[in-house]
Amino acid sequence: MQSSMFNLRVPLPANDEVFLMNTMSDAQLIVSSDVAALLDRYATGQPGSIADSERDAVDLLEENGFLVEDRAADRRSLDEFFTSFRQDTSVLGVTVLTTLQCNFACDYCFQGDHGDYNKFAAKMTLETAGRVSQWIEGELDRLHPEKMTLTFFGGEPLLNLPVMYDMAERVWNATQARGVAMSINIITNGLLLTPDVVDRLKPFGLKGVKVTLDGDRDTHNRMRPLRGGQGTFDRIVENVRRVAGKVSVAIGGNFDESSVDSYPALLDFLKEQEFADDLVKVNFKPIVRTGPPVPKGLLTLTPVSASGNPLNGTCMTSAGAGGGSVCDTCNFADDKMSFLREETKRHGFPTPDGVHMGPCQIHRQHSHTIGPDGSLYACPGFTGELAQSTGHIDQRQEPWHEAARKRFEAIGAWKNCGDCAFIPVCAGGCSVASHTELGDMNTPTCFKPSFESALTSLAHEAASAA
């Protein structure tokens, strides 16, 4: 036997102990330094004779995946993990972009209400919504999943309520007729979120809503105004207050160098609200920037089409549903993410631990994004880039569909990550970032420093709870 390549450790000097984690098995142990030293002996490939007093520790390490037969066994486990993840049919996940229009004029977004964008931005018709529902029925009959997750996204999805209501009812009826559990999530800027919307969708499985607040009141109003410059913070907060008792609400936020320092004040504000205990997740991430070169401190992620033009695609700034079904890991700034994660926990809000971040849905064969015109994509980040469309709900075959399908079926940036222990929870990073920034979705975008920081935090939390 030898030490697994997926082993991680954090020393806990105060107790002369070590936190061990294996990212493949997800086993987490707090062991004495003697047991950690025993594991080190296996890492050399020459553990020597095992004393009777060490036998129980060896069995424990083997049982939890810290000791494996050899490196080839680790590699087989990794291949099997991704194959199983990709081919899993237990959940059918569909993200529907009801429209690419938006009622905001966020200064970091190429969509918003800038110029004449909304005049030409696509909006799904009721006819197309009906055909999407029929396509979903076909997938239900083909896959026989246990669960169906429908996420409404955009643009701003609440600008097209007729499509949302029609599709929610149709898909609900289809799942119930087949004995499939169904849930609906909405990713929204929150301006049009009302109790009436929630009440209309709850009978059809509405489980969660994600709303974006980009810092405290003044910062948010600067970052996410209406077209006329009016602030939106107070109205969004009031809408959250009105629906928080009816549906699970998650809060997201997008930060850059100019806004990150306002987030502790936002957390202070949220903690004072009567709905604070109803928030199921609070999570912040760097701004996904589009367009020309940006000032220092802003992260760049520029969706481009085959012609090199910015995409009229999904709202990348809102990516990440309440259940993490879209994308929560895109191109984050390690130190700021760590800072805000700790601040969020200090305020008592649930937030991702920063280690269990993936793989994302792009690696699932039966997770789909559907654009307003019915085009199919493997990820919301590619919506609008027809060259990356893998098909269409009406089964039409465009010249690029087969090539796109093959690209996404073969996706595997993690294959270029060597023996990195974080591969099972990272999968080589964000494929959209790799595609847009590096020109190849199979080139890793490495977030290792952030994972290491999150691992240390996880270890000390485990030690405190022990």
C-alpha positions in Angstrom: 0.0 0.0 0.0 1.0 3.6 -0.4 -0.3 7.1 0.6 -3.1 8.4 -1.7 -2.4 11.3 -4.0 -5.6 12.9 -2.8 -4.4 13.2 0.8 -4.3 16.7 2.4 -3.2 17.7 5.9 -3.2 20.7 8.2 -1.1 20.6 11.4 -2.9 21.5 14.6 0.0 22.3 16.8 -2.0 23.3 19.9 -3.1 19.6 20.4 -0.1 17.9 18.7 -2.7 16.6 16.1 -3.1 16.7 12.4 -6.2 17.2 10.3 -6.3 14.8 7.4 -8.6 15.0 4.4 -8.9 12.8 1.3 -10.6 14.6 -1.5 -11.6 11.5 -3.4 -13.3 9.7 -0.4 -14.2 13.0 1.3 -12.9 11.4 4.5 -11.9 13.9 7.2 -9.9 12.7 10.3 -8.2 14.4 13.2 -5.3 12.1 14.2 -2.3 12.2 16.5 1.0 13.3 15.0 2.1 9.6 15.4 -0.6 8.5 12.9 0.4 11.3 10.5 4.0 10.0 10.8 2.8 6.5 10.0 1.1 7.8 6.9 4.3 9.5 5.9 6.1 6.2 6.1 3.7 4.8 3.4 4.3 7.9 1.3 8.0 6.9 1.0 6.9 3.5 -0.3 8.8 1.8 2.5 6.7 1.8 5.6 8.8 -0.9 7.2 7.3 -3.4 9.7 4.0 -2.4 11.3 3.8 -2.8 15.0 0.6 -4.4 16.5 -0.1 -1.1 18.2 -0.2 0.6 14.7 -2.5 -2.0 13.1 -5.8 -0.2 14.0 -4.4 3.1 12.6 -3.4 1.4 9.3 -6.9 -0.1 9.0 -8.5 3.2 9.7 -6.4 5.0 7.1 -7.1 2.3 4.5 -10.8 2.2 5.2 -11.0 6.0 4.6 -9.0 6.0 1.5 -5.8 7.5 2.8 -3.9 4.3 2.0 -4.4 2.8 -1.5 -3.0 -0.1 -3.4 -0.8 2.0 -5.6 -0.8 5.2 -7.7 -2.5 3.3 -10.5 -5.4 2.6 -8.2 -5.7 6.3 -7.5 -5.8 7.0 -11.2 -8.5 4.4 -11.8 -10.6 5.9 -9.0 -10.3 9.3 -10.5 -11.3 8.1 -14.0 -14.2 6.2 -12.5 -15.3 9.2 -10.4 -15.5 11.5 -13.5 -17.2 8.8 -15.6 -19.8 8.2 -12.9 -20.3 11.9 -12.4 -20.7 12.6 -16.1 -23.1 9.7 -16.8 -25.2 10.0 -13.7 -28.9 9.8 -14.6 -30.4 10.3 -11.1 -30.9 14.0 -11.7 -32.0 15.9 -14.8 -30.8 19.5 -14.5 -32.1 22.1 -16.9 -31.3 25.9 -16.7 -33.6 28.0 -18.9 -32.8 31.5 -19.9 -36.2 33.1 -20.3 -34.7 36.2 -21.7 -31.3 37.9 -22.2 -32.9 41.3 -21.4 -32.2 43.0 -18.1 -33.7 45.9 -16.2 -30.4 46.9 -14.5 -27.5 49.0 -15.8 -24.7 47.4 -13.9 -21.5 49.2 -14.7 -19.6 45.9 -15.0 -22.0 44.2 -17.3 -22.2 44.4 -21.1 -25.9 43.6 -20.9 -27.9 45.7 -18.5 -29.9 48.5 -19.9 -27.1 50.0 -21.8 -27.8 51.6 -25.2 -30.1 49.6 -27.4 -29.1 46.2 -26.0 -32.5 45.3 -24.6 -34.2 46.3 -27.9 -32.5 43.3 -29.7 -31.8 40.9 -26.8 -33.6 37.6 -27.2 -36.7 36.7 -25.3 -38.3 33.3 -25.2 -41.8 33.0 -26.7 -44.6 31.0 -25.2 -44.4 28.8 -28.2 -40.8 28.0 -27.6 -41.5 27.5 -23.9 -44.0 24.8 -24.9 -41.4 23.1 -27.1 -38.8 23.3 -24.3 -41.3 21.6 -22.0 -41.9 18.9 -24.6 -38.2 18.4 -24.9 -37.9 18.0 -21.1 -40.7 15.4 -21.2 -38.7 13.4 -23.7 -35.6 13.6 -21.5 -37.7 12.4 -18.5 -38.8 9.4 -20.5 -35.4 8.6 -21.8 -33.4 8.9 -18.6 -36.0 8.0 -15.9 -34.3 10.3 -13.3 -35.2 10.4 -9.7 -35.1 14.2 -9.5 -35.7 17.1 -11.9 -34.2 20.5 -11.2 -35.4 23.5 -13.2 -33.5 26.8 -12.9 -34.8 30.1 -14.3 -32.0 32.4 -15.3 -31.2 35.3 -17.7 -30.7 38.2 -18.3 -33.4 38.9 -15.7 -35.7 35.9 -15.8 -38.6 37.7 -14.1 -39.0 40.0 -17.1 -40.6 37.0 -18.8 -43.1 35.7 -16.2 -45.5 34.2 -18.7 -42.8 31.8 -19.9 -41.8 31.0 -16.3 -45.4 30.2 -15.2 -46.2 28.2 -18.3 -43.1 26.1 -18.2 -43.2 25.5 -14.5 -46.7 24.1 -14.7 -46.0 22.0 -17.7 -42.9 20.5 -16.3 -44.4 20.0 -12.9 -47.3 18.0 -14.4 -44.8 16.0 -16.5 -42.7 15.1 -13.5 -45.6 14.3 -11.2 -47.1 12.0 -13.9 -43.8 10.1 -13.9 -43.2 10.0 -10.1 -40.1 12.3 -10.4 -39.4 14.8 -7.6 -39.1 18.3 -9.0 -37.6 21.6 -7.7 -37.4 25.0 -9.2 -34.7 27.7 -8.5 -34.6 31.3 -9.7 -31.5 33.4 -10.1 -32.7 37.1 -10.1 -31.6 40.6 -9.4 -34.6 40.8 -7.0 -36.2 44.0 -8.3 -39.3 42.2 -9.5 -39.4 39.5 -6.9 -42.8 39.6 -5.1 -44.9 37.3 -2.9 -47.3 36.9 -5.9 -44.4 35.4 -8.0 -43.4 33.1 -5.2 -47.0 32.0 -4.5 -47.6 31.3 -8.2 -44.6 29.1 -8.5 -44.6 27.3 -5.1 -47.3 24.8 -6.1 -45.0 23.7 -9.0 -41.9 23.0 -6.8 -40.2 26.4 -6.2 -37.6 25.7 -3.6 -35.0 28.6 -3.8 -34.3 32.1 -5.0 -30.9 33.7 -5.3 -30.7 37.5 -5.1 -27.6 39.7 -5.7 -26.5 42.5 -3.4 -23.2 44.0 -4.4 -22.0 45.5 -1.1 -23.7 47.9 1.4 -26.4 50.3 0.3 -24.2 53.0 -1.3 -21.9 50.5 -3.0 -24.7 48.4 -4.4 -26.5 51.4 -5.7 -23.4 52.5 -7.5 -22.7 49.1 -8.9 -26.3 48.0 -9.8 -28.4 51.0 -10.6 -31.4 51.3 -12.9 -31.0 53.0 -16.3 -31.8 56.4 -14.9 -29.2 55.9 -12.1 -31.7 55.2 -9.4 -30.6 52.9 -6.6 -32.1 49.5 -6.2 -30.8 48.3 -2.8 -33.8 49.3 -0.6 -36.4 47.8 -3.0 -34.5 44.5 -3.3 -34.1 44.2 0.5 -37.8 44.9 1.0 -38.7 42.3 -1.6 -36.4 39.8 0.2 -38.2 40.7 3.5 -41.6 40.0 1.9 -40.7 36.5 0.5 -38.2 35.2 3.0 -40.8 33.4 5.0 -42.3 31.8 1.9 -39.2 30.4 0.1 -35.5 29.7 0.8 -33.4 32.8 -0.1 -29.7 32.9 -0.9 -27.7 36.1 -1.2 -24.9 36.5 -3.7 -22.7 39.4 -4.4 -20.0 40.4 -7.0 -17.0 42.3 -5.8 -14.1 44.2 -7.3 -11.2 46.1 -5.7 -13.4 49.2 -5.3 -16.3 47.4 -3.5 -14.8 44.4 -1.5 -14.3 46.5 1.6 -18.0 47.3 1.8 -19.1 43.7 2.3 -18.5 43.5 6.1 -21.0 46.5 6.4 -23.5 44.5 4.2 -23.1 41.5 6.5 -23.7 43.7 9.5 -26.8 45.1 7.8 -28.1 41.6 6.9 -27.5 40.3 10.4 -29.8 43.0 11.8 -32.7 42.1 9.5 -35.6 39.9 10.7 -35.0 37.6 7.8 -31.4 36.9 8.7 -32.1 33.4 10.1 -34.0 32.5 6.9 -31.1 33.0 4.6 -29.9 29.6 3.4 -26.6 30.7 1.9 -24.5 33.9 1.6 -21.7 33.8 -0.9 -19.6 36.4 -2.7 -17.4 36.1 -5.8 -15.3 38.4 -8.0 -16.9 40.3 -10.8 -16.9 38.6 -14.2 -15.7 41.4 -16.4 -16.5 41.9 -20.0 -15.4 44.2 -22.7 -12.1 46.1 -23.2 -9.1 46.1 -20.8 -10.2 47.1 -17.3 -8.6 49.0 -14.4 -6.2 47.4 -11.9 -8.1 45.3 -9.4 -10.8 44.0 -11.7 -10.8 40.4 -12.8 -11.2 39.8 -16.6 -13.4 37.2 -18.0 -14.5 38.1 -21.5 -17.0 35.8 -23.3 -16.3 36.1 -27.0 -17.8 34.5 -30.0 -16.0 32.8 -32.8 -15.7 36.2 -34.5 -14.0 37.7 -31.5 -17.0 39.8 -30.5 -18.4 39.9 -27.0 -21.3 37.5 -26.5 -24.9 38.4 -26.1 -25.1 35.6 -23.6 -26.0 34.8 -20.1 -25.7 37.1 -17.1 -22.3 35.8 -15.9 -22.4 38.2 -12.9 -25.3 36.2 -11.4 -23.9 32.7 -11.9 -24.5 30.3 -9.0 -27.9 29.2 -7.9 -28.9 28.5 -4.4 -28.0 24.9 -4.8 -24.8 25.6 -6.7 -26.3 24.3 -9.9 -24.9 26.8 -12.3 -21.4 27.9 -11.4 -20.0 29.1 -8.1 -16.3 28.8 -8.9 -15.6 31.0 -11.8 -12.2 32.8 -11.6 -12.2 33.9 -8.0 -9.5 36.1 -6.4 -8.0 33.9 -3.7 -7.2 36.3 -0.9 -10.5 38.3 -1.2 -12.6 35.1 -1.4 -10.9 33.8 1.8 -11.5 37.2 3.6 -15.2 37.3 2.7 -15.7 33.7 3.5 -14.4 34.2 7.0 -16.4 37.4 7.4 -19.5 35.6 6.3 -19.0 32.8 8.8 -18.1 35.2 11.6 -21.5 36.8 11.1 -23.2 33.4 11.4 -24.4 33.0 7.9 -24.1 29.7 6.0 -21.6 29.8 3.2 -19.7 27.3 1.1 -16.6 25.9 2.9 -14.4 26.7 -0.1 -13.2 23.1 -0.5 -16.3 21.3 -1.7 -16.7 23.5 -4.8 -17.1 21.1 -7.7 -17.0 19.5 -10.1 -19.4 21.9 -11.7 -22.4 21.0 -13.9 -20.5 21.3 -17.2 -19.1 17.8 -16.4 -22.6 16.3 -16.2 -23.9 14.9 -19.4 -27.5 15.4 -18.3 -27.2 19.0 -17.2 -28.4 21.4 -19.9 -28.7 25.1 -20.5 -31.4 26.2 -22.9 -31.2 29.7 -24.5 -34.3 31.8 -25.4 -34.3 30.4 -28.9 -34.2 26.8 -27.8 -30.4 26.2 -28.4 -28.7 23.8 -26.0 -25.5 24.5 -24.2 -23.4 22.6 -21.7 -23.0 25.6 -19.4 -24.7 29.0 -19.0 -21.3 30.7 -19.6 -21.4 29.6 -23.3 -25.0 30.7 -24.0 -25.2 32.9 -27.0 -22.0 31.6 -28.6 -23.6 29.4 -31.3 -20.3 27.7 -32.1 -20.5 26.2 -28.6 -24.1 25.1 -28.9 -24.4 21.3 -28.6 -27.9 21.0 -30.2 -31.4 22.4 -30.3 -34.7 21.3 -28.6 -36.2 20.7 -32.0 -33.4 18.2 -33.0 -32.2 20.4 -35.9 -28.6 19.6 -36.8 -26.4 22.6 -37.5 -22.9 22.0 -38.8 -21.3 23.0 -35.5 -23.5 20.9 -33.1 -21.6 17.6 -33.4 -18.2 19.2 -33.1 -19.4 21.1 -30.0 -20.8 17.9 -28.4 -17.5 16.1 -28.9 -15.6 19.0 -27.3 -17.7 18.9 -24.2 -17.8 15.1 -24.0 -14.0 15.1 -24.0 -13.6 18.0 -21.6 -11.0 17.3 -19.0 -8.7 20.2 -17.9 -8.0 18.1 -14.8 -6.0 15.7 -16.9 -3.3 18.4 -17.2 -3.2 18.9 -13.4 -0.6 16.2 -12.6 -1.0 14.7 -9.1 -2.8 17.7 -7.5 -4.9 16.5 -4.6 -7.7 19.0 -5.3 -8.7 17.5 -8.7 -11.9 15.8 -7.4 -13.2 19.1 -6.0 -11.8 21.4 -8.7 -11.7 19.4 -12.0 -9.2 21.8 -13.4 -11.1 25.0 -12.8 -13.7 26.9 -14.7 -14.0 25.8 -18.3 -15.5 29.2 -19.3 -12.5 31.0 -17.9 -10.1 28.6 -19.6 -11.9 29.1 -22.9 -12.1 32.9 -22.8 -8.9 33.7 -21.1 -6.6 30.9 -22.2 -8.2 29.9 -25.5 -8.6 26.3 -24.5 -11.3 24.9 -22.2 -9.0 22.0 -21.4 -6.2 24.2 -20.0 -6.5 24.4 -16.2 -7.4 27.6 -14.4 -5.8 26.9 -11.0 -7.4 28.0 -7.8 -5.1 26.1 -5.5 -4.2 29.0 -3.1 -7.9 29.5 -2.3 -8.5 25.8 -1.8 -5.5 25.7 0.6 -6.8 28.6 2.6 -10.2 27.1 2.8 -8.7 23.7 3.9 -7.0 25.4 6.8 -10.2 27.0 7.9 -12.1 23.7 7.6 -9.4 22.0 9.7 -9.7 24.5 12.5 -13.4 24.3 12.5 -13.3 20.5 12.7 -10.8 20.8 15.6 -13.1 23.2 17.4 -16.1 20.9 17.0 -14.2 17.8 18.2 
